[in-house]
Structure formats: C-alpha cells, structure tokens
C-alpha cells in the first residue's frame, strides 16, 4: 500500500526548493547583479580545464548548467544565530557571496571566468539549510565533496592554522593563500583525484 503524499514532508519540501532553483535561468558568473535576499546558489562550469572534462562534456550534451561544481548558501548577518528575523529583506548576503566567488575564479591562473555560470534562489531563512543539504546530496559537487577550500576567506593578520587547501593548490592565484604552507600532494595528484571522482559520479 502506497503512503499518502505529504507536501510538508521534509524530503518533499527539500525537493521543491531544489526544483524551483533549477527552474531559474543561469547567469554568467561575471555578471551577477546586486540584489537583496539570502538563499542558495550553484556554480557551473563549461570550460576546458582537463580535470573537469566530464563536467564540460555534460554541459555540452545536457546544457551549460547541468552539473554544478559547487553549491552553497548565504544567510543574513546574525541569521546563523537567529538574531535578526527582519534582515532578509535588506541583506545582500546572497549576491555578495556569489560575487565573492567570482573574484576567487578571476584570481586564479588557470580558470576563465567566462566559462562559469550561476543559479540562485532567494529563500526564507528557515529553509536555507534544508535546500543546501538537498542540493549537495543530489549532486555531490566536486568543489564541496573533494576539492576543499573554494569558499575560504582571507584569514587576515591573525594566526594561520592548517595548510593550503586542495582547491588553491589546483587553482593557484589568490594572493592571500601564500600565507599557508604548501601541501605535500601536487596539483597533478589532486587533478587525478578529481578526474576519478567525476568519472565515478558520471557512471
């Protein structure tokens, strides 16, 4: 006996958020406008960097925004602690976060900003974590699951902890990354891990 459909079931709510975002038109990452709101976003790639060949091939066959390299969320200042329930209407957290990512791509030595697009969806704060989790579960984007560091910030002048991220090792160029010690693994070793991960995901 089949279970009755419950539109308020968490899985169904998450699915509705994902589908709504996927209905939006991809925008060149270099042309994301300033807008208000918090919510979710996904970043897509259709260029020629060899490690992402599977993603680029999918972009050609299924559309330029088929499989994201990265998904994330942006909440209003104070929103993580539930301190400001009115901030959603005035914050530019989502636009600023996506534009910050565009700056990271521009800074690299081996990626072209023209090869990237983005989708986003302004979402009420309470549903943002649910939507992000659903997107990550659905796509397991390589920059979320394997290639850590894309979303990192300049640590400023404080104490530096850890080593250079895998993302910054594969895509050097962000000026502040030199504050971190280099990894023992090489960019080519990381690229091979990326190729194997994406091939396995495509099967």
N, C-alpha and C positions, 0 to 999 in steps of 0.2 A: 504494500500500500504506500503510495507516494505521500510525502509530507505536504501540507498546505503551504503555499508561498507566503512568506512573511517579509514584506518590504522593509521592515525595520530590523531584520536580522543583520548582524554586523557584516557578514560576508556580502550580503546584498547591498548594504549601504556603501561598503568599500568599492564594490563593482560599479555602482552608479557614479561614484566620484571619478574613477578611472575612465569610464566610458565618456563622461562629459568632457574631461580634459582632452581625450583623444579626438574628440569632435572639433576641437579648435584648430585654426589654421597655423601651421608652422611659420615662424618669423625668423629671418636671418638674425643670428646671434649678435651681429654687429649693428643691428638696427632696432633693438628692443627699446620701446619708448618708455618714458617715465609715466607711471600710473600708480594709483593708490590701491592698497589692499595687501593682504597676506595670503599665503596659499602654497600651491605645489607647482613644480616645473620639471621639465625633462629636456635634456640636451642631446641633439642628434648630430651624426657625422656622415659625410658622403665624400670624403677626400681620398687621397692616395697614400696615406701613411701605411706601410706594409703590414704592420701588426693588426690593423683594423680592416683588413681586406674582406673578411666575412661580413662585417657591418656595412661596408661600402657596397658590396655586391647585393646585399639585401636592399639597400637604399635604391639601387638601380632597378631591381626587379619588383619591389613592392612599394616604392615611394621613398622620397628623401627623408621622411620622418617615420621610419618603420620600427627600428630597434634603437632605443636610447643608449648612449654611452654612460649617462649619469642622470639620476633623478634626485630631487631634494625638496626641501621645504623652507619656508621663511615665515617667521611669526613676528608679531609686533614687539617692540621693546617692552619688556615686562610681561609679555604674553607667556613666556616659559614658566613663570611663577604664578600666573593667573592674577596679576596685579592690576591690569588695566583692560577692562572689558569694552571700553569705548575706543581703544586705539585703532581698531581695524579700519575704520572709515577714513582715517587720516594718515596711516602709516604708508611708507613706500618700501617696506621691507622686501616684498617680493621682487619688484622691479630692480631695486638696488642690488639684491643678491644675484640676480641673473646678469646684470651689467658688470658686477664684480667678477663673475666667472668669465665674461667676455674679455675683461682685462687680463685674466690669467692666460687665456688662449693667445691673445695678442703678444704677450711677453715671451712665449716660447720660441725656440729656434727652429722647430720642425713641424709646427702646425699652422694652418692658414685659417684665419677667422672666417673667410668666405665659404669654407666647407662646413660650417656649423649652422644649425637652426635650433630654435627652442619653441616649446609649447609651455603654456602655463595656465593655471586656473585659480582665480581668487576664490577662497573657501572660508566659511566661518571657522573661527579658530578651533573650536572643539573637534572638528572633523579633519584637521590638517594631519595629525599623526597617523590616523587611520588610512587616509589616502596615500601618504608616503609609503607606509608599510605595504599596502596593496600593490603599488607600482613596483616596489623593489621585489616583492615575491613573484610578480608576473614576469619581470624581465631580467632579474639578477644582473643589472648593468655592470659592465666590467670596471668602470671607474668607482663603483660602490663596493663591489664584491672582491675585486682582486687588486686593483691599482689604487691604493690608498693615497690621499694627500691632495687631490684636486681642490677640495673645499677648505684647505687650511688657510689660515691668516698669517700675516706678518706678526711674529711674536713680539715685535718692538725691542726695547732695550732690556727687557727682563731676562731671567735665567733661561737658557736654551736647554731643553730636555729632549732626548731622543736623537735620532739620526735623520738624514734626508729621506723624504718619502719616496716610494716607488714611482709615483706619478712624476715628481720633479726629477728623478733620475732618468726616466724615459723621455721626458719633455723638459729639458733644461731651459732656463731663461729668466725665471722670476728672480729679481735681484736679491731679495732677502733670503733666498734659500741657501746662499753660501754661508750663512750663519751656522748651518747644521753640518756635522761631519758626513762625509760620503759613505754610502753603503758599501758592503763588500761585494754584493752582486752587481753585475754590469747591466747596462741598458739593454744589451742584446739578450742576456739571460731573462730579463724581465719581459722583453718583447716576445720571446719564445713562450713564456708562460701565458701571455695574453693571447697569442695565436692558438695555443692548445685549448685555452678556456673557451674562446669564442667558437672554435670548431666543435667542441663538445656540446655547447649550448645550441648550436645550429642543427644538430642531428635529431 
